[in-house]
Amino acid sequence: MPEQLWEGASYLVAIGGSLLLWINYALVGLIAHRYSQVFHRATYSTLLILAPTGLLVYTLFLIFKATPLLSDPKLASFAQLLAYIALLASGFFCLLGVGRFASVLQSVLRSAQPKEVA
Amino acid sequence: MFGEVTNVSIGGMLRLLAIYHQTGSLRVRGEDGEGEIYLQNGQLVGTSKPGKQLHEEVMRLLLLKKGFFHFQNLETIPAKHVQGKDEDIENLIMESSRQIPPEEAAEYLPGEEVVLQLAPVAGEREWVRLQLQRDEWNLLIRVNGEDSMAMVREKSGLRKGRALQVLYGLLSAGIVRKIRFRIPKVIEIATRELGNLGEALVREAFRKLRLDQNRMHMRELIALLNELERNITLLVGPTRAQHVIGLMWEGSKR
C-alpha cells in the first residue's frame, strides 16, 4: 500500500511539473508572438506554443498508467515508448524554437545599434 | 485681407506682405489715426500722405494702437502714391519697437515659456541691412533655440520693459521666431529606461512610420509616441509604457 502511495505521489509530481513546463513554454511563445507583432519579424511563436505539446502527451501517459486502462504490460510499454518519443520531440522543437527566437532577438537588438561612420 | 491690430501687429503684417512680394495698399485705422501704406512687390513705396517722408509716415502708422487693418491687392501702385523705395522693413519695425510702450509690446508677445530661435531671411534680397542698438544685439545673441523667452530676457541683463520692447521688435521684424515644441531625445530616453530594447523599439517605430528624427513636426511626434506606447505596452506592460512616454512628452515641452 505505501508503495502504491509513493507511486501515485510521483505521478502527481510529474504531472504537475509537465503542466508547469508546458505553461512556461506557452508563455514564452506568447512573448515571442508579441515581439513578432512589434518588430515584424518571424519569431517562431507558433512553434514555441505548439512544441511543448509532447509534455502533455507524456502527462496523459502518466495519467493513463495510473488507471486500469494500461494494465496490459505490452500496451503499457508501447504507450511509454510513444510518450517518451513525444517528450523527446517536444524537447527538440522547444530548443529549436527558443534558439530561433533568441537569434531574432539578438538581430533586433544588434540592428538597434547605430553603425559607426568611418 | 482683414485683421485686428490686437491680434497681429501692423509691423508683423507688413513683414508678411513683404515676404510674399505683395502689391497693394495696407489700410490701417487705429485709435489715434489712420492711413495707408503702399507696397510694390513687397517693397514699401509710399503712403497715403505723399507730402510726408515715407519713413516718418510708416513709423506713425506702425505705432497706431487698437484698430483694424485691411490689405487690398492692386495690379500696380498709382504714381501719385509712390514716394520712394524702402527694402528694409525690419529696421522700420525695430525702430517702431523702440517707441512702443512696454506694456503694449507685452500684449503682442507670446507666453514667456516660448522658446525663440533665429529666423532665416525670407525673400530674394541679397543684402540684409540691420541696424540694431547695442542692447538689442546683446539680447539677440541670447536667442539660442534652447532658452525660453523669460530666460533670454533675464540673461540679457536688460530691464524688463526694454527687454519686452526688443523682443517685440525682433519677433515682429521676423529676425527671431517661436519654436513651438522641441523634438525630445526619444532614443536616449528609451535607452535609458529600457536598455537596448528601448533603442530597438524607437528605431523600429522610426522605420515603420518612415520618420526622420531631425525633420519631425508635432503630428509626426504624436504618431511616433502612439506607436511607441502601443509597442512598449505589448512588451513590458502599460505602466512602464506610460512612464516612458510621459518622459518623452516632458522632453518635448519647452
Interface residues (C-beta under 8 A of the other chain):
Chain A: R34 Y35 Q37 V38 F39 H40 V108 L109 S111 A112 Q113
Chain B: N196 L197 E199 A200 L201 R203 E204 K208 N231 L234 L235
